[in-house]
Amino acid sequence: MGFFRKSTPHSESTSSPITDSPKAQIALEEGAAAPSPQGETKRTGIGSLFMGDRVIWVVFFFLCIISLIEVYSAASTLAYKSGRFWDPLVKQALFLAGGTVIVIIVHRIPCRMFKILPVLLLPISIVLLLVTLFSGAATNDAARWIDLGFIRFQPSEIAKGSVIITEALILSRSQQQEGASRKCFKYILIITGIVCAFILPENLSTAALLFGVVVLMMFIGRVSLKQLGALFGSLTLLVMLIVGLMFIAPKNGIFHRFSTWEERLESHFSPDDPKEDDPATYDIDKGAQVAHANIAIASSNGIGKMPGNSVQRDFLSQAFSDFIFAVIIEEMGVTGAVVVVFLYIILLFRAGRISSRCERNFPPFLAMGLTLLLVSQAVLNMMVATGLFPVTGQPLPLISRGGTSTLINCAYIGMILSVSRYAKQVKEPQHTRFDGPMTEIKHQ
C-alpha cells in the first residue's frame, strides 16, 4: 500500500479537470449531475445520501442485518425473562438506525476537516478516562463506564478513535523522502502511552488492542525499523513485569483486576488434564463461557441450526456481545462464520485500495487506522469465541449488541467513507518502500 504522493506542482484544492471541463460546465448550467473528482457521477434523490465507496456501504448494511438477526436471537432469553419480547430487536434497530444517520452525516464532511478532532477529542478523552478510573460505574468487577443516568458509555471507545486520528495527523505531517521523521515516534508513543496507561488498569485487552493498532500504523507510516525494534524489546520487558506483578502484587486497589487476568491466562495456557477432558468428570461451571462457546460451535455440525434455534445462548452470559460469534456459528454454521469473516476482510482490503490511491497523506492514514481498529477488534472477538485467545471483553464491531460503541463504530465507517468520497485520488497506487522505489516520492 502506498500512502505518499509524488511531488506535484499543484496544491490540494476543490477544483478538478473533470468539473472544469466545458462539458461539465454546460452540465452544471443545465442543472445536470456533474462527475466528482474521483470520476463518480453525483447521484440525486435517495442515492445522494449514500455517497462514497459503494462496497463499504454494502459491507456496512450486511453487518447491520446480521446484527439484527443474531442480537435478537442471542438476547431472546433476556426478553423472555422480562416479558418484553421485541425489546432486543427494537433497541438494536434504533441504535443501528441512529448509527446509519451518523454515517450519512459524517461521510458528508470533507475528510480534511477531521484534522481538528485531536485538539477537541484527545483532552476530553483523557479527562473522561481519569474520571472513569477513579469513579467509574463497574460491571463484572471492571469500572469501565460513566453512568449519567440517561446514558451509559465507555470513554475508552472515544479514546481509541482520538488516538488513531491523532496518530494519522502526526504521521502525515512527518513524512519525508527517507521515511517518517524520528521525532514522530516520540510524539506518538507519549500520546498513546498516556491514554493506554489510563485504560489498562480496568481494561487490559482494549489497551493492548489500541497499542497494537498504533504499532501497525507506525510500520505502515514508515517509522524507522530500529525504533520499532527497540519498542518491541521494551514491550517484552513490560509484559514480563506485568505478568510478574500478577503473582506478587496484592489483589486489591488499583491491582484488583490482576486476579482476573491471572485466572484467565492460567485457564487458557495451562496444560491439558486428561481428567478434565473426561465428559463424566468435566466441571462445566469452571470456565463456563469458554465451555458453552465450544459446545455452541461443536453442536452446529458445520451447517448450523438456523437463526433463532441456538441453545447455548441460554447459558452464555455475554451471548449477545462478547460471544456472539459462537452463536453465529451455532445458528448459521461454517458458512455464516465465513461470511462474517469475509465482510471484515472486504472492509480491510477496500480501505487499503482507497488509501493506496490517495494523493495526500492524512486521508489514507486515517482510513487505514480506523479500519485496522475495527478489523483487529473483530479478529480478537472471533479468536476469543473460538478458544484461540484468553477471554476478553471485546464486542464484535457493528454486530454485537451495544449503544455508544455501535454509534462510535458507525462514526468510524463514516470517516472511511468520507476519505473515499473527498480525498483527492490518482489512477494508480503510489510507490512506497514496499512496492517500488522512493526516488520520486517527496513530502507534500
C-alpha positions as CSV (number, residue, x, y, z in Angstrom):
1,M,0.0,0.0,0.0
2,G,1.4,3.4,-0.9
3,F,0.2,6.4,1.0
4,F,2.6,9.1,-0.2
5,R,2.1,11.2,-3.3
6,K,4.7,12.1,-5.9
7,S,5.9,15.7,-5.9
8,T,3.5,17.7,-7.9
9,P,3.4,21.5,-8.6
10,H,-0.3,21.9,-7.6
11,S,-1.8,22.1,-4.1
12,E,-4.8,20.5,-2.7
13,S,-8.0,22.2,-4.0
14,T,-11.6,21.5,-4.7
15,S,-11.2,22.2,-8.5
16,S,-10.7,19.3,-10.9
17,P,-10.1,18.9,-14.6
18,I,-13.3,16.9,-14.7
19,T,-15.5,19.6,-13.3
20,D,-13.6,22.4,-15.0
21,S,-14.1,20.9,-18.5
22,P,-16.5,22.7,-20.9
23,K,-18.9,19.7,-20.9
24,A,-19.1,19.7,-17.1
25,Q,-19.7,23.5,-17.0
26,I,-22.6,23.1,-19.5
27,A,-24.0,20.2,-17.5
28,L,-23.9,22.3,-14.3
29,E,-25.6,25.3,-16.0
30,E,-28.3,22.9,-17.3
31,G,-28.8,21.5,-13.8
32,A,-27.5,18.0,-14.6
33,A,-25.3,16.0,-12.2
34,A,-21.6,16.5,-12.7
35,P,-19.0,13.9,-12.2
36,S,-17.0,14.0,-8.9
37,P,-13.2,14.4,-8.8
38,Q,-12.9,10.6,-8.4
39,G,-14.9,10.1,-11.6
40,E,-18.1,9.1,-9.9
41,T,-21.3,10.7,-11.2
42,K,-23.1,12.6,-8.5
43,R,-26.4,10.9,-7.6
44,T,-29.7,12.6,-6.9
45,G,-32.6,11.6,-4.7
46,I,-32.1,9.0,-2.1
47,G,-28.9,7.9,-3.8
48,S,-27.3,11.2,-2.8
49,L,-27.5,10.2,0.9
50,F,-25.2,7.2,0.3
51,M,-22.1,8.6,-1.5
52,G,-18.6,7.3,-1.3
53,D,-17.4,3.8,-1.8
54,R,-20.4,1.6,-2.5
55,V,-18.6,-1.6,-1.5
56,I,-18.1,-0.3,2.1
57,W,-21.8,0.7,2.2
58,V,-22.8,-2.8,1.2
59,V,-20.5,-4.3,3.9
60,F,-21.9,-1.9,6.5
61,F,-25.5,-2.8,5.7
62,F,-24.8,-6.6,5.7
63,L,-23.2,-6.3,9.1
64,C,-26.3,-4.4,10.3
65,I,-28.6,-7.1,9.0
66,I,-26.6,-9.8,10.7
67,S,-26.6,-7.8,13.9
68,L,-30.4,-7.5,14.0
69,I,-30.8,-11.2,13.4
70,E,-28.2,-12.5,15.8
71,V,-28.7,-10.0,18.6
72,Y,-32.5,-10.7,18.6
73,S,-31.8,-14.4,18.8
74,A,-28.9,-14.2,21.3
75,A,-30.9,-11.9,23.7
76,S,-34.1,-13.8,23.5
77,T,-33.6,-15.3,27.0
78,L,-33.4,-11.8,28.5
79,A,-36.5,-10.8,26.5
80,Y,-38.4,-13.9,27.8
81,K,-37.4,-13.1,31.5
82,S,-38.5,-9.5,31.1
83,G,-41.7,-10.3,29.2
84,R,-40.9,-7.8,26.5
85,F,-40.1,-10.0,23.6
86,W,-39.4,-7.3,21.0
87,D,-37.2,-5.1,23.2
88,P,-33.8,-6.6,22.0
89,L,-34.8,-6.2,18.3
90,V,-36.3,-2.7,18.7
91,K,-33.4,-1.3,20.8
92,Q,-30.7,-2.7,18.4
93,A,-32.7,-1.4,15.4
94,L,-32.9,2.0,16.9
95,F,-29.1,2.1,17.6
96,L,-28.3,0.9,14.1
97,A,-30.8,3.4,12.6
98,G,-29.1,6.1,14.7
99,G,-25.7,4.8,13.6
100,T,-26.7,4.9,9.9
101,V,-27.7,8.6,10.4
102,I,-24.3,9.2,11.9
103,V,-22.6,7.5,8.9
104,I,-24.6,9.7,6.5
105,I,-23.8,12.9,8.4
106,V,-20.1,12.1,8.9
107,H,-19.4,10.9,5.4
108,R,-20.6,14.2,4.0
109,I,-17.9,16.1,6.0
110,P,-14.7,16.6,3.9
111,C,-12.0,14.3,5.4
112,R,-9.6,17.2,5.8
113,M,-11.9,18.7,8.5
114,F,-11.1,15.7,10.8
115,K,-7.7,17.2,11.4
116,I,-9.2,19.4,14.1
117,L,-10.6,16.4,16.0
118,P,-7.4,15.6,18.0
119,V,-7.5,19.1,19.5
120,L,-11.0,18.5,20.8
121,L,-11.3,14.8,21.5
122,L,-7.9,14.0,22.9
123,P,-8.1,16.2,26.0
124,I,-11.8,15.2,26.6
125,S,-10.8,11.5,26.3
126,I,-8.1,11.8,28.9
127,V,-10.3,13.7,31.3
128,L,-13.1,11.1,30.9
129,L,-10.6,8.2,31.4
130,L,-9.4,9.8,34.6
131,V,-13.0,10.1,35.9
132,T,-13.7,6.5,34.9
133,L,-10.5,5.3,36.6
134,F,-11.4,6.8,40.0
135,S,-15.2,6.9,40.0
136,G,-16.5,4.9,37.0
137,A,-19.5,2.6,37.1
138,A,-18.5,-1.1,37.5
139,T,-19.8,-4.1,35.7
140,N,-18.3,-7.6,36.2
141,D,-15.8,-6.1,38.6
142,A,-14.5,-3.7,35.9
143,A,-15.0,0.1,36.2
144,R,-15.2,1.0,32.5
145,W,-18.3,3.1,32.2
146,I,-19.5,6.5,33.0
147,D,-23.2,6.5,34.1
148,L,-25.0,9.7,33.7
149,G,-28.4,8.2,34.4
150,F,-29.9,8.8,31.0
151,I,-26.8,7.4,29.2
152,R,-24.0,5.0,30.0
153,F,-20.9,4.8,27.9
154,Q,-17.2,3.7,27.8
155,P,-14.8,6.6,27.5
156,S,-12.2,4.1,26.1
157,E,-14.3,3.9,22.9
158,I,-13.8,7.7,22.3
159,A,-10.2,7.5,23.4
160,K,-9.4,4.8,20.8
161,G,-10.6,6.9,17.9
162,S,-8.9,10.0,19.3
163,V,-5.5,8.3,19.4
164,I,-5.9,6.9,15.9
165,I,-6.9,10.2,14.4
166,T,-4.0,12.0,16.3
167,E,-1.5,9.4,15.0
168,A,-2.8,9.8,11.5
169,L,-2.2,13.5,11.7
170,I,1.3,13.2,13.2
171,L,2.4,10.6,10.6
172,S,1.0,12.7,7.7
173,R,3.0,15.7,8.9
174,S,6.2,13.7,9.5
175,Q,6.7,12.1,6.1
176,Q,10.0,12.7,4.4
177,Q,11.7,11.2,1.4
178,E,13.6,8.7,3.5
179,G,10.6,7.9,5.8
180,A,8.9,9.3,8.8
181,S,10.9,11.8,10.9
182,R,12.3,10.3,14.1
183,K,10.5,12.8,16.3
184,C,7.1,11.5,15.3
185,F,7.9,8.2,17.0
186,K,8.4,10.0,20.3
187,Y,5.2,12.1,19.9
188,I,3.1,9.0,19.1
189,L,4.5,7.0,22.0
190,I,3.8,9.8,24.5
191,I,0.2,10.3,23.5
192,T,-0.5,6.6,23.1
193,G,1.3,5.7,26.4
194,I,-0.7,8.3,28.4
195,V,-4.1,7.1,27.0
196,C,-3.2,3.4,27.4
197,A,-1.9,3.9,30.9
198,F,-5.4,5.2,31.9
199,I,-7.2,2.4,30.1
200,L,-5.0,-0.5,31.2
201,P,-5.9,-0.9,34.9
202,E,-9.6,-1.7,34.1
203,N,-9.4,-2.9,30.5
204,L,-6.1,-4.6,29.6
205,S,-7.4,-6.0,26.3
206,T,-8.6,-2.6,25.0
207,A,-5.2,-1.0,25.9
208,A,-3.3,-3.8,24.2
209,L,-5.5,-3.7,21.1
210,L,-5.1,0.1,20.7
211,F,-1.4,-0.1,21.2
212,G,-1.1,-2.9,18.6
213,V,-3.0,-0.9,16.0
214,V,-0.8,2.1,16.7
215,V,2.3,0.0,16.1
216,L,0.8,-1.3,12.8
217,M,0.2,2.3,11.7
218,M,3.7,3.3,12.6
219,F,5.0,0.4,10.4
220,I,2.8,1.5,7.5
221,G,3.8,5.1,8.1
222,R,7.5,4.2,7.5
223,V,8.7,4.8,11.1
224,S,12.3,3.6,11.5
225,L,12.5,-0.2,11.9
226,K,15.3,0.4,14.5
227,Q,12.9,2.4,16.6
228,L,10.2,-0.2,16.2
229,G,12.7,-2.9,17.2
230,A,13.6,-1.0,20.3
231,L,9.9,-0.6,21.1
232,F,9.3,-4.4,20.8
233,G,12.2,-5.1,23.2
234,S,10.8,-2.6,25.7
235,L,7.3,-4.1,25.4
236,T,8.7,-7.6,26.0
237,L,10.2,-6.4,29.3
238,L,7.0,-4.6,30.2
239,V,4.9,-7.7,29.6
240,M,7.2,-9.7,31.8
241,L,6.9,-7.1,34.5
242,I,3.1,-7.1,34.4
243,V,2.9,-10.9,34.4
244,G,5.3,-10.9,37.4
245,L,3.2,-8.4,39.2
246,M,0.1,-10.5,38.7
247,F,1.5,-13.2,41.0
248,I,3.1,-11.0,43.7
249,A,1.0,-7.8,43.9
250,P,-1.9,-7.5,46.3
251,K,-5.2,-8.2,44.6
252,N,-6.9,-5.0,45.7
253,G,-6.9,-1.3,45.0
254,I,-5.5,-0.4,41.6
255,F,-4.4,-4.1,41.2
256,H,-7.8,-5.6,41.8
257,R,-8.0,-6.8,38.1
258,F,-4.8,-8.8,38.4
259,S,-6.6,-11.8,39.9
260,T,-9.0,-11.9,36.9
261,W,-6.1,-11.6,34.4
262,E,-4.1,-14.3,36.2
263,E,-7.1,-16.7,36.2
264,R,-7.8,-16.2,32.5
265,L,-4.2,-16.7,31.5
266,E,-3.8,-19.8,33.6
267,S,-7.1,-21.2,32.3
268,H,-6.0,-20.6,28.7
269,F,-2.4,-21.6,28.8
270,S,-2.4,-24.4,31.4
271,P,-1.6,-27.9,30.1
272,D,-4.5,-30.2,29.4
273,D,-5.5,-32.5,32.2
274,P,-6.9,-35.9,31.0
275,K,-9.4,-35.9,33.8
276,E,-10.8,-32.5,32.7
277,D,-11.4,-33.9,29.2
278,D,-13.5,-36.8,30.5
279,P,-17.1,-35.9,30.0
280,A,-18.1,-37.8,33.1
281,T,-16.0,-35.7,35.4
282,Y,-15.8,-32.4,33.4
283,D,-16.8,-29.3,35.5
284,I,-18.7,-27.2,33.1
285,D,-19.1,-24.4,35.6
286,K,-15.3,-23.9,35.6
287,G,-14.7,-21.5,32.6
288,A,-18.4,-21.7,31.7
289,Q,-18.2,-19.1,29.0
290,V,-15.4,-20.9,27.1
291,A,-17.1,-24.3,27.7
292,H,-20.5,-23.2,26.4
293,A,-18.9,-21.4,23.4
294,N,-17.2,-24.6,22.5
295,I,-20.4,-26.5,22.8
296,A,-22.2,-24.0,20.6
297,I,-19.5,-24.4,17.9
298,A,-19.5,-28.2,18.1
299,S,-23.2,-28.6,18.1
300,S,-23.6,-26.6,14.9
301,N,-22.4,-29.7,13.0
302,G,-21.0,-27.4,10.4
303,I,-24.3,-26.5,8.8
304,G,-25.9,-24.6,11.7
305,K,-29.3,-24.8,13.4
306,M,-30.7,-21.8,11.6
307,P,-31.3,-18.4,13.2
308,G,-33.4,-18.5,16.4
309,N,-32.5,-22.1,17.3
310,S,-29.4,-21.6,19.4
311,V,-29.4,-23.5,22.7
312,Q,-26.2,-22.2,24.2
313,R,-27.4,-18.6,24.2
314,D,-29.3,-19.5,27.3
315,F,-26.0,-20.4,29.1
316,L,-23.6,-17.8,27.7
317,S,-23.7,-14.7,29.9
318,Q,-22.5,-12.5,27.0
319,A,-24.1,-14.3,24.1
320,F,-25.3,-11.1,22.5
321,S,-21.9,-9.3,22.9
322,D,-18.5,-10.9,23.6
323,F,-19.5,-14.4,22.4
324,I,-22.0,-13.6,19.7
325,F,-19.6,-15.1,17.1
326,A,-20.1,-18.5,18.8
327,V,-23.9,-18.1,18.5
328,I,-23.5,-17.1,14.8
329,I,-21.6,-20.4,14.2
330,E,-24.1,-22.4,16.1
331,E,-27.1,-21.0,14.2
332,M,-25.5,-20.3,10.7
333,G,-22.8,-22.9,10.6
334,V,-19.4,-22.6,9.0
335,T,-21.0,-20.7,6.0
336,G,-22.3,-17.9,8.3
337,A,-18.9,-17.6,10.1
338,V,-17.1,-17.4,6.7
339,V,-19.5,-14.7,5.5
340,V,-18.9,-12.6,8.6
341,V,-15.1,-13.0,8.3
342,F,-15.3,-12.2,4.6
343,L,-17.1,-9.0,5.3
344,Y,-14.4,-7.7,7.6
345,I,-11.7,-8.8,5.0
346,I,-13.5,-6.9,2.3
347,L,-13.6,-3.8,4.5
348,L,-9.9,-4.1,5.2
349,F,-8.9,-4.6,1.5
350,R,-11.3,-1.9,0.3
351,A,-9.9,0.6,2.7
352,G,-6.4,-0.4,1.6
353,R,-7.3,0.2,-2.1
354,I,-8.8,3.6,-1.3
355,S,-5.8,4.6,0.8
356,S,-3.3,3.5,-1.9
357,R,-4.8,5.9,-4.3
358,C,-4.9,9.0,-2.1
359,E,-2.7,11.8,-3.2
360,R,-2.4,13.5,0.2
361,N,-1.0,11.9,3.3
362,F,-3.6,12.4,6.1
363,P,-6.7,10.7,4.5
364,P,-5.1,7.3,3.9
365,F,-3.6,7.1,7.4
366,L,-7.0,8.0,8.8
367,A,-8.8,5.4,6.7
368,M,-6.3,2.6,7.4
369,G,-6.0,3.4,11.1
370,L,-9.8,3.3,11.7
371,T,-10.2,0.2,9.6
372,L,-7.4,-1.7,11.4
373,L,-9.0,-0.7,14.7
374,L,-12.4,-2.2,13.6
375,V,-10.9,-5.4,12.0
376,S,-8.4,-6.1,14.8
377,Q,-11.2,-5.9,17.3
378,A,-13.3,-8.3,15.2
379,V,-10.4,-10.7,14.9
380,L,-9.8,-10.6,18.7
381,N,-13.5,-11.3,19.4
382,M,-13.6,-14.2,17.0
383,M,-10.4,-15.7,18.5
384,V,-11.9,-15.5,22.0
385,A,-15.2,-17.1,20.8
386,T,-13.3,-20.0,19.2
387,G,-10.9,-20.6,22.1
388,L,-7.8,-19.2,20.3
389,F,-7.3,-16.4,22.8
390,P,-7.9,-15.8,26.5
391,V,-11.3,-14.4,27.4
392,T,-11.6,-10.6,27.0
393,G,-14.4,-8.1,26.9
394,Q,-14.2,-7.1,23.2
395,P,-17.5,-7.0,21.3
396,L,-17.8,-7.8,17.6
397,P,-17.9,-4.4,15.8
398,L,-21.3,-3.4,14.3
399,I,-22.7,-6.8,15.2
400,S,-22.7,-7.2,19.0
401,R,-25.4,-5.5,20.9
402,G,-24.3,-2.1,22.0
403,G,-25.1,1.5,22.4
404,T,-22.4,4.1,22.3
405,S,-19.9,1.6,20.9
406,T,-22.2,0.9,17.9
407,L,-22.6,4.6,17.3
408,I,-18.9,5.3,17.6
409,N,-18.1,2.5,15.2
410,C,-20.6,4.0,12.8
411,A,-18.8,7.3,13.0
412,Y,-15.6,5.4,12.0
413,I,-17.3,4.0,9.0
414,G,-18.5,7.5,8.1
415,M,-14.9,8.8,8.2
416,I,-13.7,6.0,6.0
417,L,-16.4,6.8,3.5
418,S,-15.5,10.5,3.7
419,V,-12.0,9.6,2.6
420,S,-13.3,7.6,-0.3
421,R,-15.6,10.5,-1.3
422,Y,-13.5,13.6,-0.8
423,A,-9.8,12.6,-0.7
424,K,-8.1,13.6,-4.0
425,Q,-7.0,10.4,-5.7
426,V,-4.8,9.3,-8.5
427,K,-5.4,6.5,-11.1
428,E,-2.5,4.3,-10.0
429,P,-1.3,3.3,-6.5
430,Q,1.6,5.5,-5.2
431,H,5.0,3.8,-4.7
432,T,6.4,3.2,-1.3
433,R,9.4,1.2,0.0
434,F,7.1,-1.9,0.0
435,D,6.3,-1.9,-3.7
436,G,8.7,0.4,-5.6
437,P,11.4,3.0,-5.5
438,M,11.2,6.1,-3.3
439,T,13.3,8.3,-5.5
440,E,10.4,10.4,-6.7
441,I,8.4,10.5,-3.5
442,K,8.6,13.7,-1.6
443,H,6.8,15.1,1.4
444,Q,3.8,17.2,0.5
